[in-house]
Amino acid sequence: VPGLSITATNARPGEEQRIRVRGENSLSANNEPLIVLDGIPYNGNLGDIDPNVIESMSVLKDASASAIYGSRGANGVILIQTKKGKKGTIMVTYNGKFEVSQPERRLNMRKGAEYVQYIQDYNRMKYGYSGDQLNPMTLLNPSERDNYQAGHETDWQDIVFRTGLSHSHQASVSGGTETTTYMGSISYISEQGVMENTDLQRTNITLNVSQVLKSWLTIGLATQATQSEDGGISPDIENAIKMSPYGIFKNENGSYYDYPMDQTLFPNPMQNVNAVQDKYRRNVFVSAFADILLPVKGLSFRSQFGYNYRNTFDGIYYGRNTLTGKQKEGRATIENIHYYDYTWENMIKYNNSFGKHSIDVTGLFSMQETNKNEAKQEAEVFVNDEGAYHNMAAGEKNQVVTSKLTETALLSYMGRIHYSYAGKYMLTLTARSDGYSAFGANNKYAFFPSAAAAWNISSEDFFDTDKVDLLKLRLSYGTNGNQAISAYQTLNRLSIAKFTWGDGTIANGSYVPSNGVGNPNLKWETSYTFNAGLDFSMFNGRLGANIDFYVVNTKDRLMSRT
């Protein structure tokens, strides 16, 4: 899709992608586009959606097209529709896949003789060494000399990399009658990364049901439930490529040697792979709607409610069989995050045609609330490793307990008029007002208008050719706001610090940090977008293209200042 960029920030299976629509718009705000799943904003990882149940995906880029989603769509909108059941015979499907993965390439590192030559050249040029001073047994670290004399070399990339085996399975059932349609799906994926402790197991359950209750009333429900499990501390690639081929990999008892090159600060790349880490992500997404045909020709009403719940748990324990655990005599952390949001949207539409004139009027009221509850514990120095992170009270030192609650609310109103004459000339006018709780009382609401026009040249009488199916010129200009601040940033914020008095008593104190001074006059970061485009299709749709030229100017940028 032109203008859409999806890149992996990390090759580890299950990691979130970095998604951008037409680049970066803000210096400090989130530049991720809005994902709309079955008509409701989806606050989750795009990779958590089972690709087997996606019916269609489209991208809204310019201000006029994304105006219906207001400030949430300031960075573009990705619309995803999942598969629905169809009237007819029950259909049962199964998809299975097995994969083998390996690193794309490896670095060409120096082998034993090349490494020794490098050490000699380095000391010759830097320190002027010569003769016996360049003896490898003198230049190599003590921990390297035994392997050098024995001719034993270690390829550290062989140690940190592996061949990954993966498999996935998906089964679905769909069907329907004159009044009821349904689609249910369950999928499971087990993916091994190309490094140890980079495994992923994920289960997806999808259920979509719609029911025609009356000729004027249709209701439906779409659900997505996801659970993924991964965890484990993976090898350190940076340390692996810095290792000497003569470094010591393991001790005689089979444990990892902490510093393969004793006189350097580079630890064993496998230093913490024996740590215990359990990481779970659970996501439940529910979208329910009611479509009502009102007793006026062309007038309809749609009410849609969406609920999204996400839970993330991450528990880690570094035991004495890890380098970090040895240094800290056991170290444990637990982080638990509960997030939910709900969105309620009510839309009324009027659509009618009068001769060559066609009009479509839309009014929208939308509200969204989010709640994020975070809790984290840390502790060090445990008597033994038996309890792992399950007995945090056993940590004798550096016990840290933190928790945080973040709540936001968004209230929006939108009106849109779309006019078309003879399918040739089209005009769309949109006005939207957004109010966000994170802004101060002085600038809580903002107004964002947009306009778009199109000329279908191929429908003109003077355009007479059989080779061109479609030729359309598009122009649009509009504004969109970005909630470029975190909750409570317009308020003065205190931080807590512990103080120790002369008698050893520990007390809590509060202070205003350098970034804790509020500003009630903060206002919306606003992007002004101009877009010109040309769509054409030729030879009965065999050849086509969309050409766009756009300019985005962002004003009133919000940045942290200290």
C-alpha positions as CSV (number, residue, x, y, z in Angstrom):
1,V,0.0,0.0,0.0
2,P,1.6,3.3,-1.0
3,G,2.4,5.5,2.0
4,L,2.1,2.6,4.5
5,S,5.3,1.4,6.2
6,I,5.4,-1.7,8.5
7,T,8.8,-2.6,9.9
8,A,9.8,-5.0,12.7
9,T,11.6,-3.3,15.6
10,N,12.9,-6.7,16.7
11,A,13.2,-10.0,15.0
12,R,11.9,-11.8,18.1
13,P,8.6,-13.6,17.3
14,G,5.6,-11.7,18.6
15,E,7.3,-8.3,18.8
16,E,5.1,-5.4,17.9
17,Q,5.6,-3.8,14.5
18,R,6.4,-0.2,13.8
19,I,3.6,1.1,11.6
20,R,3.7,4.5,9.9
21,V,1.3,6.1,7.4
22,R,3.1,8.9,5.4
23,G,5.9,9.1,7.9
24,E,6.2,10.9,11.2
25,N,3.9,13.7,12.1
26,S,4.8,14.5,15.7
27,L,8.1,14.9,17.7
28,S,6.8,13.7,21.0
29,A,3.4,12.0,20.4
30,N,2.7,8.5,19.4
31,N,2.9,8.3,15.6
32,E,1.1,5.0,15.3
33,P,-2.0,5.0,13.0
34,L,-5.4,4.1,14.4
35,I,-6.5,0.5,13.9
36,V,-10.2,0.1,13.5
37,L,-11.4,-3.5,13.8
38,D,-15.0,-4.1,12.7
39,G,-15.9,-0.5,13.1
40,I,-14.3,0.0,16.6
41,P,-10.9,1.4,17.5
42,Y,-8.6,-1.5,18.4
43,N,-5.9,-0.7,21.0
44,G,-3.7,-3.8,20.5
45,N,-0.9,-5.3,18.5
46,L,-1.7,-5.7,14.8
47,G,0.1,-9.0,15.0
48,D,-2.4,-10.4,17.5
49,I,-5.1,-10.4,14.9
50,D,-5.4,-13.8,13.1
51,P,-4.6,-13.0,9.4
52,N,-6.8,-16.0,8.4
53,V,-10.0,-14.2,9.5
54,I,-9.3,-10.8,7.8
55,E,-11.7,-10.2,5.0
56,S,-10.3,-6.8,3.9
57,M,-7.9,-4.1,4.9
58,S,-7.7,-0.5,3.7
59,V,-5.8,2.6,4.7
60,L,-7.1,6.2,5.1
61,K,-4.4,8.8,4.6
62,D,-5.6,12.3,4.0
63,A,-7.4,14.5,6.5
64,S,-10.8,14.3,4.8
65,A,-10.9,10.5,4.6
66,S,-9.8,10.0,8.2
67,A,-11.9,12.9,9.6
68,I,-14.6,10.6,10.8
69,Y,-12.2,9.3,13.4
70,G,-11.0,12.7,14.6
71,S,-7.8,13.1,16.6
72,R,-7.4,9.3,16.9
73,G,-6.9,9.2,13.1
74,A,-4.3,12.0,13.0
75,N,-1.6,9.5,11.9
76,G,-3.8,7.7,9.4
77,V,-6.3,4.9,9.8
78,I,-6.1,1.2,9.1
79,L,-9.6,-0.3,8.6
80,I,-9.8,-4.0,9.1
81,Q,-13.0,-6.0,8.4
82,T,-13.1,-9.7,9.6
83,K,-14.9,-12.4,7.7
84,K,-18.6,-12.9,8.3
85,G,-20.8,-15.9,7.6
86,K,-22.8,-16.2,4.4
87,K,-26.1,-17.6,3.7
88,G,-26.0,-21.2,2.5
89,T,-24.4,-24.5,3.3
90,I,-22.1,-24.8,6.4
91,M,-18.5,-24.5,5.4
92,V,-15.7,-26.0,7.4
93,T,-12.1,-25.2,6.6
94,Y,-8.6,-26.0,7.9
95,N,-5.3,-24.4,7.2
96,G,-2.0,-25.8,8.4
97,K,1.6,-24.7,7.9
98,F,5.1,-25.9,8.9
99,E,8.1,-23.7,8.6
100,V,11.9,-23.8,9.1
101,S,13.7,-20.5,9.8
102,Q,17.4,-19.6,10.0
103,P,19.3,-16.3,10.3
104,E,19.3,-14.4,7.1
105,R,23.1,-14.1,7.2
106,R,26.0,-14.2,9.6
107,L,28.8,-11.8,10.1
108,N,32.1,-12.8,8.7
109,M,34.2,-12.8,11.9
110,R,37.9,-13.5,12.2
111,K,38.9,-17.1,12.8
112,G,41.8,-18.1,15.1
113,A,44.8,-17.3,12.9
114,E,43.1,-14.1,11.6
115,Y,42.3,-13.0,15.2
116,V,45.9,-13.6,16.3
117,Q,47.2,-11.6,13.4
118,Y,44.7,-8.8,14.2
119,I,46.0,-8.7,17.8
120,Q,49.6,-8.6,16.6
121,D,48.9,-5.8,14.1
122,Y,47.1,-3.8,16.7
123,N,49.9,-3.9,19.2
124,R,52.6,-3.3,16.5
125,M,50.9,-0.2,15.2
126,K,49.7,1.3,18.5
127,Y,52.6,0.4,20.9
128,G,55.4,-0.4,18.5
129,Y,55.8,-4.0,19.7
130,S,58.2,-6.3,17.8
131,G,60.0,-9.6,18.1
132,D,59.0,-11.6,21.2
133,Q,56.6,-8.9,22.3
134,L,54.3,-10.1,19.5
135,N,54.3,-13.7,20.9
136,P,50.6,-14.8,20.9
137,M,51.1,-16.3,24.4
138,T,52.0,-12.9,25.6
139,L,49.3,-10.9,23.9
140,L,46.3,-13.1,24.5
141,N,44.4,-13.0,27.7
142,P,45.2,-15.7,30.2
143,S,41.8,-17.3,29.7
144,E,42.5,-17.6,25.9
145,R,45.9,-19.2,26.1
146,D,44.9,-22.8,26.9
147,N,42.4,-22.9,23.9
148,Y,45.1,-21.4,21.7
149,Q,47.7,-23.9,22.6
150,A,45.1,-26.8,22.1
151,G,44.0,-25.3,18.8
152,H,40.4,-25.2,20.1
153,E,38.3,-22.4,18.5
154,T,34.7,-21.4,19.3
155,D,32.3,-19.9,16.7
156,W,30.1,-17.8,18.9
157,Q,27.5,-17.4,16.2
158,D,27.0,-21.1,16.3
159,I,26.2,-20.8,20.0
160,V,23.7,-18.0,19.9
161,F,21.9,-19.0,16.6
162,R,19.8,-22.0,15.9
163,T,17.4,-23.4,13.3
164,G,13.8,-22.5,14.3
165,L,10.9,-24.9,13.7
166,S,7.4,-23.5,13.6
167,H,3.9,-24.7,12.9
168,S,0.4,-23.1,12.8
169,H,-3.1,-24.5,12.6
170,Q,-6.5,-22.8,11.9
171,A,-10.0,-24.2,11.7
172,S,-13.2,-22.3,11.0
173,V,-16.8,-22.9,10.5
174,S,-19.3,-20.5,8.8
175,G,-22.7,-20.4,7.3
176,G,-26.1,-18.8,7.7
177,T,-29.8,-18.6,6.9
178,E,-32.0,-15.9,5.7
179,T,-31.9,-14.2,9.1
180,T,-28.8,-15.5,10.8
181,T,-25.1,-15.6,9.7
182,Y,-22.1,-16.8,11.7
183,M,-18.4,-17.4,11.5
184,G,-16.3,-19.1,14.2
185,S,-12.5,-19.7,14.1
186,I,-9.8,-21.0,16.3
187,S,-6.1,-20.9,15.5
188,Y,-2.8,-21.8,17.2
189,I,0.7,-20.9,16.3
190,S,4.0,-22.2,17.8
191,E,7.0,-20.3,16.5
192,Q,10.6,-20.8,17.3
193,G,12.9,-17.9,16.8
194,V,16.5,-18.3,15.5
195,M,17.9,-17.8,19.0
196,E,17.3,-19.6,22.3
197,N,14.4,-18.3,24.4
198,T,12.7,-16.6,21.5
199,D,9.7,-18.9,21.3
200,L,6.1,-17.8,20.9
201,Q,2.8,-19.6,21.4
202,R,-0.4,-17.9,20.5
203,T,-4.1,-18.9,20.4
204,N,-6.8,-16.9,18.7
205,I,-10.5,-17.4,19.0
206,T,-12.9,-15.4,16.7
207,L,-16.7,-15.4,16.7
208,N,-18.9,-13.2,14.4
209,V,-22.7,-13.4,14.5
210,S,-25.4,-11.2,12.9
211,Q,-29.2,-11.6,13.3
212,V,-32.0,-9.9,11.4
213,L,-34.7,-9.4,14.0
214,K,-37.1,-7.3,12.0
215,S,-37.0,-5.9,8.5
216,W,-35.9,-2.7,10.0
217,L,-33.6,-4.0,12.8
218,T,-30.3,-6.0,12.5
219,I,-28.0,-6.7,15.3
220,G,-24.5,-8.3,15.4
221,L,-21.6,-9.3,17.6
222,A,-17.9,-9.6,16.7
223,T,-15.4,-11.0,19.2
224,Q,-11.7,-11.6,19.3
225,A,-9.9,-13.4,22.1
226,T,-6.1,-13.8,22.1
227,Q,-3.6,-15.3,24.4
228,S,0.1,-15.4,23.7
229,E,3.0,-16.7,25.8
230,D,6.7,-16.1,25.3
231,G,9.5,-15.3,27.6
232,G,13.1,-16.1,28.4
233,I,16.3,-14.0,28.2
234,S,17.8,-14.4,24.8
235,P,21.6,-14.5,24.1
236,D,23.4,-11.2,23.6
237,I,24.5,-10.9,20.0
238,E,26.7,-7.9,20.6
239,N,28.8,-9.8,23.2
240,A,28.9,-12.8,20.9
241,I,30.5,-10.9,18.0
242,K,33.0,-9.3,20.4
243,M,34.3,-12.6,21.7
244,S,37.6,-14.1,21.0
245,P,37.5,-17.4,19.2
246,Y,39.8,-18.7,22.0
247,G,37.5,-17.5,24.8
248,I,36.2,-20.0,27.4
249,F,32.6,-20.9,26.7
250,K,31.8,-23.2,29.7
251,N,33.3,-24.2,33.0
252,E,34.3,-27.8,33.7
253,N,30.9,-28.4,35.5
254,G,29.0,-27.3,32.4
255,S,27.9,-23.9,33.6
256,Y,28.6,-20.8,31.4
257,Y,31.9,-19.1,32.0
258,D,31.1,-15.6,33.1
259,Y,33.8,-13.7,31.2
260,P,35.3,-15.7,28.4
261,M,38.0,-13.1,28.0
262,D,38.9,-12.5,31.6
263,Q,40.5,-9.1,31.2
264,T,37.7,-7.6,29.2
265,L,34.3,-6.4,30.3
266,F,32.4,-8.5,27.7
267,P,30.3,-11.2,29.5
268,N,29.4,-14.5,28.1
269,P,26.6,-14.0,25.5
270,M,24.7,-16.8,27.2
271,Q,25.1,-15.1,30.6
272,N,21.4,-14.9,31.5
273,V,19.7,-17.5,29.3
274,N,18.9,-19.6,32.4
275,A,16.8,-16.9,34.0
276,V,13.2,-17.7,34.6
277,Q,10.8,-15.5,32.6
278,D,7.1,-16.0,32.1
279,K,5.4,-13.5,29.9
280,Y,1.7,-13.6,29.0
281,R,-0.5,-11.3,27.0
282,R,-4.3,-11.7,27.0
283,N,-6.6,-9.6,24.8
284,V,-10.4,-9.7,24.6
285,F,-12.1,-7.5,22.0
286,V,-15.9,-7.3,21.7
287,S,-17.9,-5.2,19.2
288,A,-21.7,-5.1,19.1
289,F,-23.9,-3.1,16.8
290,A,-27.6,-2.4,16.0
291,D,-28.6,-1.1,12.6
292,I,-32.1,0.6,12.5
293,L,-33.9,1.7,9.3
294,L,-36.0,4.7,10.4
295,P,-39.5,5.3,8.8
296,V,-38.1,8.0,6.5
297,K,-36.8,7.0,3.1
298,G,-32.9,6.9,3.2
299,L,-32.7,7.6,7.0
300,S,-30.9,5.0,9.1
301,F,-29.3,4.9,12.6
302,R,-26.4,2.7,13.8
303,S,-25.3,2.3,17.4
304,Q,-22.1,0.4,18.1
305,F,-20.4,-0.4,21.3
306,G,-16.9,-1.8,21.7
307,Y,-14.9,-3.1,24.6
308,N,-11.2,-4.0,24.6
309,Y,-9.5,-5.6,27.6
310,R,-5.7,-6.3,27.7
311,N,-3.6,-7.9,30.4
312,T,0.1,-8.2,30.4
313,F,2.1,-10.2,33.0
314,D,5.9,-10.4,33.1
315,G,7.7,-12.2,35.8
316,I,11.5,-12.6,35.8
317,Y,13.9,-14.2,38.2
318,Y,17.7,-14.2,37.8
319,G,19.0,-17.1,39.8
320,R,22.5,-18.0,40.8
321,N,23.0,-19.9,37.5
322,T,23.0,-16.5,35.7
323,L,25.6,-13.7,35.8
324,T,23.1,-11.1,37.0
325,G,21.8,-13.6,39.7
326,K,25.4,-14.2,41.0
327,Q,26.1,-10.5,41.2
328,K,22.8,-9.7,43.0
329,E,22.4,-13.0,44.9
330,G,19.1,-13.5,43.1
331,R,17.0,-10.8,41.5
332,A,13.2,-10.8,40.8
333,T,10.8,-8.5,39.1
334,I,7.0,-8.8,38.5
335,E,5.0,-6.4,36.3
336,N,1.3,-6.7,35.9
337,I,-0.7,-4.3,33.6
338,H,-4.5,-4.3,33.2
339,Y,-5.9,-2.1,30.5
340,Y,-9.4,-1.6,29.2
341,D,-11.3,0.8,27.1
342,Y,-14.8,1.2,25.8
343,T,-16.1,3.1,22.8
344,W,-19.7,4.0,22.1
345,E,-20.6,5.5,18.8
346,N,-24.0,6.6,17.5
347,M,-24.3,7.5,13.8
348,I,-27.3,8.7,11.9
349,K,-27.3,8.8,8.1
350,Y,-29.5,10.2,5.4
351,N,-28.9,9.0,1.8
352,N,-31.1,9.9,-1.1
353,S,-31.0,10.7,-4.8
354,F,-33.0,13.3,-6.7
355,G,-32.5,12.9,-10.4
356,K,-28.8,13.4,-11.1
357,H,-28.2,14.7,-7.6
358,S,-27.2,12.4,-4.8
359,I,-26.6,13.4,-1.2
360,D,-25.3,11.6,1.9
361,V,-25.5,13.3,5.3
362,T,-23.9,11.8,8.4
363,G,-24.0,12.8,12.0
364,L,-21.9,11.1,14.7
365,F,-21.6,11.2,18.5
366,S,-18.7,9.2,20.0
367,M,-17.3,8.7,23.4
368,Q,-14.3,6.7,24.6
369,E,-12.8,6.0,28.1
370,T,-9.6,4.2,28.9
371,N,-8.2,2.8,32.1
372,K,-4.7,1.5,32.6
373,N,-3.6,0.0,36.0
374,E,0.0,-0.9,36.4
375,A,1.8,-2.6,39.3
376,K,5.5,-3.5,39.6
377,Q,7.7,-5.1,42.3
378,E,11.4,-5.6,42.4
379,A,13.7,-7.3,45.0
380,E,17.2,-8.6,45.3
381,V,19.2,-11.0,47.6
382,F,17.2,-14.1,48.1
383,V,18.2,-17.0,50.4
384,N,17.8,-19.5,47.6
385,D,16.4,-19.7,44.1
386,E,13.6,-22.1,44.9
387,G,10.8,-19.5,45.0
388,A,11.9,-17.6,41.9
389,Y,9.6,-14.5,41.5
390,H,6.7,-16.1,43.4
391,N,7.9,-15.0,46.8
392,M,8.9,-11.4,46.5
393,A,8.8,-10.8,50.2
394,A,11.9,-13.0,50.6
395,G,14.1,-10.4,48.9
396,E,16.2,-8.8,51.6
397,K,17.5,-5.7,49.7
398,N,16.3,-3.1,47.2
399,Q,12.7,-3.9,47.5
400,V,10.7,-1.6,45.2
401,V,6.9,-1.4,44.9
402,T,5.3,0.9,42.3
403,S,1.8,1.3,41.0
404,K,0.1,3.7,38.6
405,L,-3.4,4.4,37.4
406,T,-4.0,6.3,34.2
407,E,-7.5,7.3,33.0
408,T,-8.5,9.3,29.9
409,A,-11.8,10.2,28.2
410,L,-12.5,11.4,24.7
411,L,-15.8,13.0,23.5
412,S,-16.4,13.8,19.9
413,Y,-19.1,15.2,17.5
414,M,-18.9,15.0,13.8
415,G,-21.0,16.1,10.8
416,R,-20.4,15.2,7.2
417,I,-22.1,16.1,3.9
418,H,-21.3,14.3,0.7
419,Y,-22.8,15.6,-2.6
420,S,-22.5,14.0,-6.1
421,Y,-23.9,15.2,-9.4
422,A,-24.3,12.6,-12.1
423,G,-21.4,10.6,-10.8
424,K,-19.1,13.2,-12.2
425,Y,-18.6,15.9,-9.6
426,M,-18.3,15.1,-5.9
427,L,-17.9,17.3,-2.9
428,T,-17.4,16.3,0.8
429,L,-17.5,18.7,3.7
430,T,-16.7,17.5,7.2
431,A,-16.6,19.2,10.6
432,R,-15.5,17.5,13.8
433,S,-15.1,18.6,17.4
434,D,-13.0,16.6,19.8
435,G,-12.6,17.0,23.6
436,Y,-9.8,15.2,25.4
437,S,-9.5,14.9,29.2
438,A,-5.7,15.3,29.2
439,F,-5.8,18.9,28.1
440,G,-6.4,21.8,30.5
441,A,-9.7,23.5,30.9
442,N,-8.6,26.3,28.6
443,N,-8.1,24.1,25.5
444,K,-9.9,20.9,26.2
445,Y,-12.0,21.0,22.9
446,A,-10.8,21.7,19.4
447,F,-12.5,22.1,16.0
448,F,-11.2,20.3,12.9
449,P,-12.8,21.0,9.5
450,S,-11.9,19.4,6.1
451,A,-13.1,19.4,2.5
452,A,-12.6,17.2,-0.5
453,A,-13.6,17.4,-4.1
454,A,-13.4,14.9,-7.0
455,W,-14.0,15.0,-10.7
456,N,-14.7,11.8,-12.6
457,I,-13.3,12.8,-15.9
458,S,-14.0,9.4,-17.5
459,S,-17.8,10.1,-17.1
460,E,-17.7,13.2,-19.2
461,D,-19.3,13.1,-22.6
462,F,-16.2,14.4,-24.3
463,F,-14.1,11.6,-22.8
464,D,-14.7,8.8,-25.4
465,T,-12.3,6.0,-25.3
466,D,-12.6,2.3,-24.7
467,K,-9.1,1.8,-23.3
468,V,-9.5,3.9,-20.2
469,D,-12.1,2.6,-17.6
470,L,-11.6,5.3,-15.0
471,L,-9.9,8.7,-14.8
472,K,-10.6,10.6,-11.6
473,L,-9.0,13.8,-10.2
474,R,-9.1,14.3,-6.4
475,L,-8.3,17.3,-4.1
476,S,-8.6,17.6,-0.4
477,Y,-7.6,19.9,2.4
478,G,-8.2,19.6,6.1
479,T,-7.0,19.7,9.7
480,N,-6.6,17.0,12.3
481,G,-5.6,17.1,15.9
482,N,-3.2,14.9,17.8
483,Q,-3.4,14.2,21.5
484,A,0.3,14.7,21.8
485,I,0.5,14.6,25.6
486,S,0.1,12.0,28.2
487,A,-2.6,12.1,30.8
488,Y,-2.2,14.7,33.6
489,Q,0.6,16.6,31.9
490,T,-1.4,19.9,32.2
491,L,-1.3,19.4,36.0
492,N,1.5,19.9,38.4
493,R,2.9,16.4,39.3
494,L,4.8,15.3,42.4
495,S,7.3,12.6,42.6
496,I,8.0,10.5,45.7
497,A,11.5,9.9,47.2
498,K,12.7,8.1,50.3
499,F,14.8,10.0,52.8
500,T,16.9,8.6,55.6
501,W,17.2,10.7,58.8
502,G,20.2,10.7,61.1
503,D,18.7,8.1,63.4
504,G,18.2,5.7,60.4
505,T,14.5,6.4,60.1
506,I,13.2,6.2,56.5
507,A,10.5,8.6,55.5
508,N,8.7,9.4,52.2
509,G,9.1,12.9,50.8
510,S,7.7,14.6,47.7
511,Y,9.1,17.0,45.2
512,V,8.3,18.6,41.9
513,P,10.7,17.2,39.2
514,S,12.0,19.3,36.3
515,N,9.3,17.8,34.0
516,G,6.6,17.9,36.6
517,V,5.4,21.5,36.2
518,G,1.9,21.6,34.6
519,N,0.7,23.9,31.9
520,P,-3.1,24.4,31.7
521,N,-2.8,26.3,28.4
522,L,-1.5,23.3,26.4
523,K,-3.5,22.9,23.2
524,W,-4.0,20.5,20.5
525,E,-1.2,19.7,18.1
526,T,-2.8,20.3,14.7
527,S,-1.8,18.9,11.2
528,Y,-2.9,20.7,8.0
529,T,-2.9,18.3,5.1
530,F,-3.3,19.1,1.4
531,N,-3.7,16.1,-1.0
532,A,-4.0,16.0,-4.7
533,G,-4.5,12.6,-6.4
534,L,-5.2,11.0,-9.7
535,D,-6.9,7.5,-10.1
536,F,-6.9,5.7,-13.4
537,S,-7.7,2.2,-14.6
538,M,-7.2,0.8,-18.1
539,F,-7.9,-2.3,-20.2
540,N,-10.9,-3.5,-18.1
541,G,-9.0,-3.1,-14.9
542,R,-5.9,-4.9,-16.0
543,L,-3.8,-1.8,-15.4
544,G,-4.4,0.9,-12.8
545,A,-2.7,3.2,-10.4
546,N,-3.3,5.8,-7.7
547,I,-1.0,8.8,-7.8
548,D,-0.9,11.2,-4.8
549,F,0.9,14.4,-4.0
550,Y,0.5,15.6,-0.4
551,V,1.9,18.2,2.0
552,V,1.5,18.0,5.8
553,N,2.3,20.9,8.0
554,T,2.0,20.4,11.7
555,K,1.6,23.4,14.0
556,D,1.5,23.9,17.8
557,R,3.9,21.0,18.3
558,L,4.0,19.7,21.8
559,M,7.4,18.9,23.3
560,S,8.9,18.3,26.7
561,R,10.9,21.2,28.1
562,T,13.1,21.2,31.1
